[in-house]
Protein backbone atom coordinates (compact mmCIF):
# COMPACT_ATOMS: atom_id res chain seq x y z
CA UNK A 1 0.00 0.00 0.00
CA UNK A 2 1.48 3.38 -0.99
CA UNK A 3 2.14 6.23 1.41
CA UNK A 4 -0.35 8.49 -0.34
CA UNK A 5 -3.15 5.94 0.10
CA UNK A 6 -2.29 5.66 3.79
CA UNK A 7 -2.44 9.45 4.00
CA UNK A 8 -5.86 9.45 2.35
CA UNK A 9 -7.14 6.93 4.88
CA UNK A 10 -5.79 8.93 7.81
CA UNK A 11 -7.32 12.16 6.58
CA UNK A 12 -10.72 10.56 6.23
CA UNK A 13 -10.75 8.71 9.56
CA UNK A 14 -12.63 11.49 11.33
CA UNK A 15 -15.72 10.21 9.51
CA UNK A 16 -15.40 6.89 11.32
CA UNK A 17 -15.70 8.08 14.93
CA UNK A 18 -18.47 6.88 17.27
CA UNK A 19 -18.87 3.54 15.46
CA UNK A 20 -20.97 2.15 18.31
CA UNK A 21 -23.77 4.54 17.37
CA UNK A 22 -23.79 3.64 13.68
CA UNK A 23 -26.18 1.15 12.08
CA UNK A 24 -24.85 -2.04 10.58
CA UNK A 25 -24.12 -1.73 6.87
CA UNK A 26 -26.95 -2.86 4.60
CA UNK A 27 -27.13 -4.65 1.27
CA UNK A 28 -25.56 -7.69 -0.35
CA UNK A 29 -21.90 -8.37 0.39
CA UNK A 30 -21.08 -8.87 -3.30
CA UNK A 31 -22.64 -5.59 -4.46
CA UNK A 32 -20.80 -2.39 -5.30
CA UNK A 33 -23.17 0.55 -4.90
CA UNK A 34 -21.64 3.13 -7.24
CA UNK A 35 -22.89 6.72 -7.05
CA UNK A 36 -22.06 8.50 -10.31
CA UNK A 37 -23.71 10.68 -12.91
CA UNK A 38 -25.06 8.97 -16.01
CA UNK A 39 -22.48 10.63 -18.25
CA UNK A 40 -19.56 9.30 -16.18
CA UNK A 41 -20.63 5.68 -15.84
CA UNK A 42 -18.90 4.20 -18.88
CA UNK A 43 -15.59 5.73 -17.80
CA UNK A 44 -16.09 4.81 -14.14
CA UNK A 45 -16.74 1.22 -15.21
CA UNK A 46 -13.26 1.13 -16.76
CA UNK A 47 -11.77 2.02 -13.38
CA UNK A 48 -13.92 -0.55 -11.58
CA UNK A 49 -12.81 -3.23 -14.03
CA UNK A 50 -9.19 -2.36 -13.28
CA UNK A 51 -9.72 -2.99 -9.55
CA UNK A 52 -12.43 -5.67 -9.55
CA UNK A 53 -11.35 -7.81 -12.48
CA UNK A 54 -12.13 -11.27 -11.04
CA UNK A 55 -14.62 -13.41 -12.94
CA UNK A 56 -16.06 -16.79 -12.01
CA UNK A 57 -16.71 -19.10 -14.99
CA UNK A 58 -19.70 -21.30 -14.27
CA UNK A 59 -19.13 -21.93 -17.32
CA UNK A 60 -20.83 -18.62 -18.17
CA UNK A 61 -18.75 -15.68 -16.88
CA UNK A 62 -20.07 -14.28 -13.60
CA UNK A 63 -18.42 -11.23 -11.96
CA UNK A 64 -17.34 -11.56 -8.35
CA UNK A 65 -18.95 -8.21 -7.56
CA UNK A 66 -22.14 -6.83 -9.08
CA UNK A 67 -22.41 -3.11 -9.77
CA UNK A 68 -25.52 -1.19 -8.72
CA UNK A 69 -25.62 2.29 -10.22
CA UNK A 70 -27.19 5.13 -8.23
CA UNK A 71 -27.80 8.75 -9.23
CA UNK A 72 -25.94 11.33 -7.11
CA UNK A 73 -29.20 12.92 -5.93
CA UNK A 74 -30.11 9.58 -4.30
CA UNK A 75 -26.84 9.26 -2.38
CA UNK A 76 -28.44 9.56 1.06
CA UNK A 77 -30.63 6.53 0.27
CA UNK A 78 -27.60 4.24 -0.10
CA UNK A 79 -24.82 5.77 1.98
CA UNK A 80 -25.13 3.10 4.66
CA UNK A 81 -24.72 0.13 2.30
CA UNK A 82 -21.81 -2.30 2.57
CA UNK A 83 -19.69 -1.20 -0.37
CA UNK A 84 -20.26 2.43 -1.35
CA UNK A 85 -18.27 4.08 -4.12
CA UNK A 86 -18.73 7.75 -5.03
CA UNK A 87 -17.15 8.51 -8.40
CA UNK A 88 -16.71 11.51 -10.68
CA UNK A 89 -14.48 12.52 -13.56
CA UNK A 90 -13.65 16.15 -14.25
CA UNK A 91 -15.33 19.18 -12.74
CA UNK A 92 -18.05 20.17 -15.18
CA UNK A 93 -20.54 22.39 -13.32
CA UNK A 94 -23.48 20.26 -14.50
CA UNK A 95 -21.90 17.00 -13.27
CA UNK A 96 -23.90 16.13 -10.17
CA UNK A 97 -21.36 13.46 -9.25
CA UNK A 98 -18.58 16.05 -9.18
CA UNK A 99 -20.74 18.32 -7.02
CA UNK A 100 -21.33 15.48 -4.57
CA UNK A 101 -17.60 14.74 -4.31
CA UNK A 102 -16.93 18.41 -3.56
CA UNK A 103 -19.52 18.29 -0.78
CA UNK A 104 -18.02 15.17 0.78
CA UNK A 105 -14.34 16.15 0.63
CA UNK A 106 -12.65 19.14 2.18
CA UNK A 107 -11.29 21.76 -0.21
CA UNK A 108 -7.72 20.56 0.32
CA UNK A 109 -8.66 16.90 -0.23
CA UNK A 110 -10.55 17.73 -3.41
CA UNK A 111 -7.56 19.67 -4.72
CA UNK A 112 -5.28 16.66 -4.26
CA UNK A 113 -7.65 14.50 -6.30
CA UNK A 114 -7.64 16.95 -9.19
CA UNK A 115 -4.05 18.21 -9.06
CA UNK A 116 -2.16 15.58 -7.07
CA UNK A 117 -2.06 11.78 -6.89
CA UNK A 118 -4.95 11.09 -4.49
CA UNK A 119 -7.57 9.94 -6.98
CA UNK A 120 -8.65 7.04 -4.74
CA UNK A 121 -9.62 7.79 -1.15
CA UNK A 122 -10.63 4.79 0.94
CA UNK A 123 -12.05 4.47 4.46
CA UNK A 124 -14.00 2.02 6.57
CA UNK A 125 -17.21 2.44 8.59
CA UNK A 126 -17.93 5.99 7.45
CA UNK A 127 -21.74 5.87 7.58
CA UNK A 128 -22.23 2.34 8.98
CA UNK A 129 -20.37 -0.45 10.74
CA UNK A 130 -18.65 -3.05 8.55
CA UNK A 131 -18.63 -0.77 5.54
CA UNK A 132 -16.12 -0.05 2.76
CA UNK A 133 -16.24 3.52 1.46
CA UNK A 134 -14.31 4.68 -1.59
CA UNK A 135 -14.16 8.00 -3.42
CA UNK A 136 -12.87 7.92 -6.99
CA UNK A 137 -12.24 11.38 -8.41
CA UNK A 138 -9.82 12.92 -10.85
CA UNK A 139 -9.38 15.19 -13.87
CA UNK A 140 -9.35 12.30 -16.37
CA UNK A 141 -10.15 8.60 -16.55
CA UNK A 142 -6.52 7.86 -17.40
CA UNK A 143 -5.29 9.54 -14.22
CA UNK A 144 -7.66 7.52 -12.03
CA UNK A 145 -6.79 4.26 -13.80
CA UNK A 146 -3.09 5.00 -13.25
CA UNK A 147 -3.74 5.03 -9.50
CA UNK A 148 -6.09 2.05 -9.73
CA UNK A 149 -3.33 -0.08 -11.25
CA UNK A 150 -1.03 0.86 -8.39
CA UNK A 151 -3.48 0.64 -5.48
CA UNK A 152 -6.00 -1.83 -6.92
CA UNK A 153 -4.64 -5.07 -5.39
CA UNK A 154 -4.64 -3.56 -1.90
CA UNK A 155 -8.13 -2.10 -2.37
CA UNK A 156 -9.47 -5.40 -3.72
CA UNK A 157 -8.16 -7.18 -0.63
CA UNK A 158 -10.12 -4.82 1.63
CA UNK A 159 -13.35 -5.79 -0.14
CA UNK A 160 -12.53 -9.51 -0.08
CA UNK A 161 -11.63 -9.35 3.62
CA UNK A 162 -14.88 -7.59 4.50
CA UNK A 163 -16.85 -10.13 2.47
CA UNK A 164 -15.14 -12.95 4.38
CA UNK A 165 -15.79 -11.25 7.74
CA UNK A 166 -19.48 -10.57 7.14
CA UNK A 167 -20.21 -13.95 5.58
CA UNK A 168 -18.34 -15.78 8.36
CA UNK A 169 -20.54 -14.05 10.89
CA UNK A 170 -23.62 -15.11 8.92
CA UNK A 171 -22.47 -18.73 8.64
CA UNK A 172 -21.01 -19.35 12.07
CA UNK A 173 -22.77 -16.99 14.49
CA UNK A 174 -25.20 -18.36 17.06
CA UNK A 175 -26.10 -21.94 17.82
CA UNK A 176 -26.37 -23.16 14.22
CA UNK A 177 -23.04 -25.03 14.19
CA UNK A 178 -22.98 -28.83 14.35
CA UNK A 179 -20.53 -28.97 17.24
CA UNK A 180 -20.95 -32.71 17.91
CA UNK A 181 -19.91 -33.53 14.35
CA UNK A 182 -17.04 -31.07 14.54
CA UNK A 183 -15.74 -32.75 17.72
CA UNK A 184 -16.19 -36.20 16.20
CA UNK A 185 -14.02 -35.29 13.22
CA UNK A 186 -11.30 -33.96 15.51
CA UNK A 187 -11.34 -37.08 17.67
CA UNK A 188 -11.37 -39.51 14.73
CA UNK A 189 -9.10 -37.85 12.21
CA UNK A 190 -7.08 -35.14 13.93
CA UNK A 191 -8.63 -32.33 11.94
CA UNK A 192 -11.93 -30.48 12.07
CA UNK A 193 -13.84 -27.52 10.66
CA UNK A 194 -16.88 -25.42 11.46
CA UNK A 195 -19.99 -27.10 10.03
CA UNK A 196 -23.10 -24.90 9.67
CA UNK A 197 -26.59 -26.25 10.04
CA UNK A 198 -27.98 -27.93 6.92
CA UNK A 199 -24.90 -29.91 5.92
CA UNK A 200 -25.28 -33.71 6.02
CA UNK A 201 -22.61 -36.39 5.79
CA UNK A 202 -22.46 -38.13 2.41
CA UNK A 203 -19.33 -40.26 2.94
CA UNK A 204 -17.15 -40.86 5.98
CA UNK A 205 -14.40 -43.44 5.59
CA UNK A 206 -11.36 -43.85 7.81
CA UNK A 207 -10.14 -46.58 5.44
CA UNK A 208 -10.23 -44.28 2.42
CA UNK A 209 -9.21 -41.27 4.50
CA UNK A 210 -12.11 -39.39 2.98
CA UNK A 211 -14.93 -37.23 4.33
CA UNK A 212 -17.68 -35.68 2.20
CA UNK A 213 -20.62 -33.51 3.26
CA UNK A 214 -23.13 -31.33 1.45
CA UNK A 215 -26.45 -29.59 1.43
CA UNK A 216 -29.06 -29.37 -1.30
CA UNK A 217 -31.21 -26.86 -3.16
CA UNK A 218 -28.97 -25.25 -4.15
CA UNK A 219 -26.37 -28.03 -4.04
CA UNK A 220 -23.13 -27.37 -2.19
CA UNK A 221 -20.50 -30.03 -1.48
CA UNK A 222 -17.30 -30.00 0.53
CA UNK A 223 -14.88 -32.92 0.87
CA UNK A 224 -11.58 -33.59 2.63
CA UNK A 225 -9.20 -36.32 1.52
CA UNK A 226 -5.87 -36.94 3.18
CA UNK A 227 -2.91 -39.22 2.63
CA UNK A 228 0.20 -40.07 4.62
CA UNK A 229 3.39 -38.36 3.57
CA UNK A 230 4.05 -35.81 0.83
CA UNK A 231 2.28 -36.84 -2.36
CA UNK A 232 3.39 -34.06 -4.71
CA UNK A 233 6.56 -32.18 -5.61
CA UNK A 234 5.69 -29.66 -8.33
CA UNK A 235 2.77 -28.40 -10.43
CA UNK A 236 3.01 -31.38 -12.79
CA UNK A 237 2.66 -33.88 -9.95
CA UNK A 238 -0.14 -31.77 -8.47
CA UNK A 239 -1.97 -31.97 -11.80
CA UNK A 240 -1.59 -35.75 -11.93
CA UNK A 241 -2.64 -36.21 -8.31
CA UNK A 242 -5.76 -34.02 -8.27
CA UNK A 243 -7.06 -35.24 -11.64
CA UNK A 244 -7.38 -38.74 -10.19
CA UNK A 245 -9.34 -37.74 -7.10
CA UNK A 246 -12.85 -36.94 -8.51
CA UNK A 247 -13.46 -40.26 -10.31
CA UNK A 248 -11.90 -42.20 -7.44
CA UNK A 249 -13.90 -40.64 -4.61
CA UNK A 250 -16.95 -39.03 -6.26
CA UNK A 251 -17.70 -41.75 -8.80
CA UNK A 252 -19.06 -40.12 -11.95
CA UNK A 253 -17.44 -36.69 -11.54
CA UNK A 254 -14.35 -35.40 -13.32
CA UNK A 255 -12.53 -32.10 -13.77
CA UNK A 256 -12.95 -30.51 -17.17
CA UNK A 257 -9.79 -29.46 -19.01
CA UNK A 258 -11.59 -26.26 -19.97
CA UNK A 259 -10.49 -23.39 -17.67
CA UNK A 260 -8.61 -25.86 -15.42
CA UNK A 261 -6.01 -23.91 -13.47
CA UNK A 262 -3.34 -24.71 -10.87
CA UNK A 263 -1.55 -21.89 -9.06
CA UNK A 264 0.47 -21.37 -5.85
CA UNK A 265 -1.63 -19.99 -2.99
CA UNK A 266 -1.84 -19.64 0.77
CA UNK A 267 -4.43 -21.64 2.68
CA UNK A 268 -4.80 -20.76 6.35
CA UNK A 269 -1.21 -19.47 6.48
CA UNK A 270 0.14 -22.62 4.78
CA UNK A 271 1.75 -22.78 1.39
CA UNK A 272 -0.67 -24.57 -0.90
CA UNK A 273 -1.73 -25.22 -4.45
CA UNK A 274 -5.10 -23.79 -5.47
CA UNK A 275 -6.96 -25.64 -8.22
CA UNK A 276 -9.96 -24.03 -9.92
CA UNK A 277 -12.16 -24.74 -12.89
CA UNK A 278 -15.28 -26.68 -13.80
CA UNK A 279 -16.45 -30.11 -12.73
CA UNK A 280 -18.77 -32.21 -14.86
CA UNK A 281 -20.70 -35.44 -14.54
CA UNK A 282 -19.93 -38.17 -17.07
CA UNK A 283 -23.40 -39.68 -16.55
CA UNK A 284 -25.75 -36.69 -16.38
CA UNK A 285 -25.95 -33.16 -17.77
CA UNK A 286 -24.56 -31.64 -14.59
CA UNK A 287 -21.60 -29.46 -13.77
CA UNK A 288 -20.43 -26.24 -12.22
CA UNK A 289 -17.49 -24.41 -10.67
CA UNK A 290 -15.13 -25.87 -8.09
CA UNK A 291 -12.22 -24.78 -5.89
CA UNK A 292 -9.70 -27.19 -4.37
CA UNK A 293 -6.67 -26.76 -2.13
CA UNK A 294 -3.75 -29.17 -1.84
CA UNK A 295 -1.15 -28.76 0.89
CA UNK A 296 1.25 -30.71 3.08
CA UNK A 297 1.28 -30.50 6.89
CA UNK A 298 4.70 -31.32 8.24
CA UNK A 299 3.57 -31.79 11.87
CA UNK A 300 1.23 -34.67 10.95
CA UNK A 301 3.19 -35.76 7.86
CA UNK A 302 0.00 -35.67 5.81
CA UNK A 303 -1.10 -34.31 2.47
CA UNK A 304 -4.55 -32.73 2.62
CA UNK A 305 -6.87 -32.14 -0.33
CA UNK A 306 -9.91 -29.94 0.29
CA UNK A 307 -12.49 -29.81 -2.47
CA UNK A 308 -15.64 -27.70 -2.81
CA UNK A 309 -18.12 -27.50 -5.67
CA UNK A 310 -21.51 -26.04 -6.56
CA UNK A 311 -24.44 -27.15 -8.68
CA UNK A 312 -26.99 -24.37 -9.19
CA UNK A 313 -27.99 -24.32 -12.89
CA UNK A 314 -29.16 -21.05 -14.34
CA UNK A 315 -28.55 -19.07 -11.14
CA UNK A 316 -25.71 -17.01 -9.68
CA UNK A 317 -23.08 -19.20 -8.09
CA UNK A 318 -20.44 -16.80 -6.79
CA UNK A 319 -22.01 -16.17 -3.40
CA UNK A 320 -22.62 -19.88 -2.79
CA UNK A 321 -19.10 -20.87 -3.80
CA UNK A 322 -17.57 -18.21 -1.57
CA UNK A 323 -19.70 -19.36 1.36
CA UNK A 324 -18.49 -22.95 0.97
CA UNK A 325 -14.95 -21.60 0.61
CA UNK A 326 -15.35 -19.82 3.95
CA UNK A 327 -16.44 -23.11 5.54
CA UNK A 328 -13.38 -24.77 3.99
CA UNK A 329 -11.13 -22.08 5.47
CA UNK A 330 -12.40 -22.96 8.96
CA UNK A 331 -10.40 -26.21 8.56
CA UNK A 332 -7.87 -26.75 11.31
CA UNK A 333 -5.58 -29.54 12.45
CA UNK A 334 -6.08 -30.39 16.11
CA UNK A 335 -3.49 -31.65 18.56
C-alpha positions in Angstrom: 0.0 0.0 0.0 1.5 3.4 -1.0 2.1 6.2 1.4 -0.3 8.5 -0.3 -3.1 5.9 0.1 -2.3 5.7 3.8 -2.4 9.5 4.0 -5.9 9.5 2.4 -7.1 6.9 4.9 -5.8 8.9 7.8 -7.3 12.2 6.6 -10.7 10.6 6.2 -10.8 8.7 9.6 -12.6 11.5 11.3 -15.7 10.2 9.5 -15.4 6.9 11.3 -15.7 8.1 14.9 -18.5 6.9 17.3 -18.9 3.5 15.5 -21.0 2.2 18.3 -23.8 4.5 17.4 -23.8 3.6 13.7 -26.2 1.1 12.1 -24.9 -2.0 10.6 -24.1 -1.7 6.9 -26.9 -2.9 4.6 -27.1 -4.7 1.3 -25.6 -7.7 -0.4 -21.9 -8.4 0.4 -21.1 -8.9 -3.3 -22.6 -5.6 -4.5 -20.8 -2.4 -5.3 -23.2 0.5 -4.9 -21.6 3.1 -7.2 -22.9 6.7 -7.1 -22.1 8.5 -10.3 -23.7 10.7 -12.9 -25.1 9.0 -16.0 -22.5 10.6 -18.2 -19.6 9.3 -16.2 -20.6 5.7 -15.8 -18.9 4.2 -18.9 -15.6 5.7 -17.8 -16.1 4.8 -14.1 -16.7 1.2 -15.2 -13.3 1.1 -16.8 -11.8 2.0 -13.4 -13.9 -0.6 -11.6 -12.8 -3.2 -14.0 -9.2 -2.4 -13.3 -9.7 -3.0 -9.5 -12.4 -5.7 -9.6 -11.4 -7.8 -12.5 -12.1 -11.3 -11.0 -14.6 -13.4 -12.9 -16.1 -16.8 -12.0 -16.7 -19.1 -15.0 -19.7 -21.3 -14.3 -19.1 -21.9 -17.3 -20.8 -18.6 -18.2 -18.7 -15.7 -16.9 -20.1 -14.3 -13.6 -18.4 -11.2 -12.0 -17.3 -11.6 -8.3 -18.9 -8.2 -7.6 -22.1 -6.8 -9.1 -22.4 -3.1 -9.8 -25.5 -1.2 -8.7 -25.6 2.3 -10.2 -27.2 5.1 -8.2 -27.8 8.8 -9.2 -25.9 11.3 -7.1 -29.2 12.9 -5.9 -30.1 9.6 -4.3 -26.8 9.3 -2.4 -28.4 9.6 1.1 -30.6 6.5 0.3 -27.6 4.2 -0.1 -24.8 5.8 2.0 -25.1 3.1 4.7 -24.7 0.1 2.3 -21.8 -2.3 2.6 -19.7 -1.2 -0.4 -20.3 2.4 -1.3 -18.3 4.1 -4.1 -18.7 7.7 -5.0 -17.1 8.5 -8.4 -16.7 11.5 -10.7 -14.5 12.5 -13.6 -13.7 16.2 -14.2 -15.3 19.2 -12.7 -18.1 20.2 -15.2 -20.5 22.4 -13.3 -23.5 20.3 -14.5 -21.9 17.0 -13.3 -23.9 16.1 -10.2 -21.4 13.5 -9.2 -18.6 16.0 -9.2 -20.7 18.3 -7.0 -21.3 15.5 -4.6 -17.6 14.7 -4.3 -16.9 18.4 -3.6 -19.5 18.3 -0.8 -18.0 15.2 0.8 -14.3 16.1 0.6 -12.7 19.1 2.2 -11.3 21.8 -0.2 -7.7 20.6 0.3 -8.7 16.9 -0.2 -10.5 17.7 -3.4 -7.6 19.7 -4.7 -5.3 16.7 -4.3 -7.6 14.5 -6.3 -7.6 17.0 -9.2 -4.0 18.2 -9.1 -2.2 15.6 -7.1 -2.1 11.8 -6.9 -4.9 11.1 -4.5 -7.6 9.9 -7.0 -8.6 7.0 -4.7 -9.6 7.8 -1.1 -10.6 4.8 0.9 -12.0 4.5 4.5 -14.0 2.0 6.6 -17.2 2.4 8.6 -17.9 6.0 7.5 -21.7 5.9 7.6 -22.2 2.3 9.0 -20.4 -0.4 10.7 -18.6 -3.0 8.6 -18.6 -0.8 5.5 -16.1 0.0 2.8 -16.2 3.5 1.5 -14.3 4.7 -1.6 -14.2 8.0 -3.4 -12.9 7.9 -7.0 -12.2 11.4 -8.4 -9.8 12.9 -10.9 -9.4 15.2 -13.9 -9.4 12.3 -16.4 -10.1 8.6 -16.5 -6.5 7.9 -17.4 -5.3 9.5 -14.2 -7.7 7.5 -12.0 -6.8 4.3 -13.8 -3.1 5.0 -13.2 -3.7 5.0 -9.5 -6.1 2.0 -9.7 -3.3 -0.1 -11.3 -1.0 0.9 -8.4 -3.5 0.6 -5.5 -6.0 -1.8 -6.9 -4.6 -5.1 -5.4 -4.6 -3.6 -1.9 -8.1 -2.1 -2.4 -9.5 -5.4 -3.7 -8.2 -7.2 -0.6 -10.1 -4.8 1.6 -13.4 -5.8 -0.1 -12.5 -9.5 -0.1 -11.6 -9.4 3.6 -14.9 -7.6 4.5 -16.8 -10.1 2.5 -15.1 -12.9 4.4 -15.8 -11.3 7.7 -19.5 -10.6 7.1 -20.2 -13.9 5.6 -18.3 -15.8 8.4 -20.5 -14.1 10.9 -23.6 -15.1 8.9 -22.5 -18.7 8.6 -21.0 -19.3 12.1 -22.8 -17.0 14.5 -25.2 -18.4 17.1 -26.1 -21.9 17.8 -26.4 -23.2 14.2 -23.0 -25.0 14.2 -23.0 -28.8 14.4 -20.5 -29.0 17.2 -21.0 -32.7 17.9 -19.9 -33.5 14.4 -17.0 -31.1 14.5 -15.7 -32.8 17.7 -16.2 -36.2 16.2 -14.0 -35.3 13.2 -11.3 -34.0 15.5 -11.3 -37.1 17.7 -11.4 -39.5 14.7 -9.1 -37.9 12.2 -7.1 -35.1 13.9 -8.6 -32.3 11.9 -11.9 -30.5 12.1 -13.8 -27.5 10.7 -16.9 -25.4 11.5 -20.0 -27.1 10.0 -23.1 -24.9 9.7 -26.6 -26.2 10.0 -28.0 -27.9 6.9 -24.9 -29.9 5.9 -25.3 -33.7 6.0 -22.6 -36.4 5.8 -22.5 -38.1 2.4 -19.3 -40.3 2.9 -17.1 -40.9 6.0 -14.4 -43.4 5.6 -11.4 -43.8 7.8 -10.1 -46.6 5.4 -10.2 -44.3 2.4 -9.2 -41.3 4.5 -12.1 -39.4 3.0 -14.9 -37.2 4.3 -17.7 -35.7 2.2 -20.6 -33.5 3.3 -23.1 -31.3 1.5 -26.5 -29.6 1.4 -29.1 -29.4 -1.3 -31.2 -26.9 -3.2 -29.0 -25.2 -4.2 -26.4 -28.0 -4.0 -23.1 -27.4 -2.2 -20.5 -30.0 -1.5 -17.3 -30.0 0.5 -14.9 -32.9 0.9 -11.6 -33.6 2.6 -9.2 -36.3 1.5 -5.9 -36.9 3.2 -2.9 -39.2 2.6 0.2 -40.1 4.6 3.4 -38.4 3.6 4.1 -35.8 0.8 2.3 -36.8 -2.4 3.4 -34.1 -4.7 6.6 -32.2 -5.6 5.7 -29.7 -8.3 2.8 -28.4 -10.4 3.0 -31.4 -12.8 2.7 -33.9 -10.0 -0.1 -31.8 -8.5 -2.0 -32.0 -11.8 -1.6 -35.8 -11.9 -2.6 -36.2 -8.3 -5.8 -34.0 -8.3 -7.1 -35.2 -11.6 -7.4 -38.7 -10.2 -9.3 -37.7 -7.1 -12.9 -36.9 -8.5 -13.5 -40.3 -10.3 -11.9 -42.2 -7.4 -13.9 -40.6 -4.6 -16.9 -39.0 -6.3 -17.7 -41.7 -8.8 -19.1 -40.1 -11.9 -17.4 -36.7 -11.5 -14.4 -35.4 -13.3 -12.5 -32.1 -13.8 -13.0 -30.5 -17.2 -9.8 -29.5 -19.0 -11.6 -26.3 -20.0 -10.5 -23.4 -17.7 -8.6 -25.9 -15.4 -6.0 -23.9 -13.5 -3.3 -24.7 -10.9 -1.5 -21.9 -9.1 0.5 -21.4 -5.9 -1.6 -20.0 -3.0 -1.8 -19.6 0.8 -4.4 -21.6 2.7 -4.8 -20.8 6.4 -1.2 -19.5 6.5 0.1 -22.6 4.8 1.7 -22.8 1.4 -0.7 -24.6 -0.9 -1.7 -25.2 -4.4 -5.1 -23.8 -5.5 -7.0 -25.6 -8.2 -10.0 -24.0 -9.9 -12.2 -24.7 -12.9 -15.3 -26.7 -13.8 -16.5 -30.1 -12.7 -18.8 -32.2 -14.9 -20.7 -35.4 -14.5 -19.9 -38.2 -17.1 -23.4 -39.7 -16.5 -25.8 -36.7 -16.4 -25.9 -33.2 -17.8 -24.6 -31.6 -14.6 -21.6 -29.5 -13.8 -20.4 -26.2 -12.2 -17.5 -24.4 -10.7 -15.1 -25.9 -8.1 -12.2 -24.8 -5.9 -9.7 -27.2 -4.4 -6.7 -26.8 -2.1 -3.8 -29.2 -1.8 -1.1 -28.8 0.9 1.3 -30.7 3.1 1.3 -30.5 6.9 4.7 -31.3 8.2 3.6 -31.8 11.9 1.2 -34.7 11.0 3.2 -35.8 7.9 0.0 -35.7 5.8 -1.1 -34.3 2.5 -4.6 -32.7 2.6 -6.9 -32.1 -0.3 -9.9 -29.9 0.3 -12.5 -29.8 -2.5 -15.6 -27.7 -2.8 -18.1 -27.5 -5.7 -21.5 -26.0 -6.6 -24.4 -27.1 -8.7 -27.0 -24.4 -9.2 -28.0 -24.3 -12.9 -29.2 -21.0 -14.3 -28.6 -19.1 -11.1 -25.7 -17.0 -9.7 -23.1 -19.2 -8.1 -20.4 -16.8 -6.8 -22.0 -16.2 -3.4 -22.6 -19.9 -2.8 -19.1 -20.9 -3.8 -17.6 -18.2 -1.6 -19.7 -19.4 1.4 -18.5 -22.9 1.0 -15.0 -21.6 0.6 -15.3 -19.8 4.0 -16.4 -23.1 5.5 -13.4 -24.8 4.0 -11.1 -22.1 5.5 -12.4 -23.0 9.0 -10.4 -26.2 8.6 -7.9 -26.8 11.3 -5.6 -29.5 12.4 -6.1 -30.4 16.1 -3.5 -31.7 18.6 
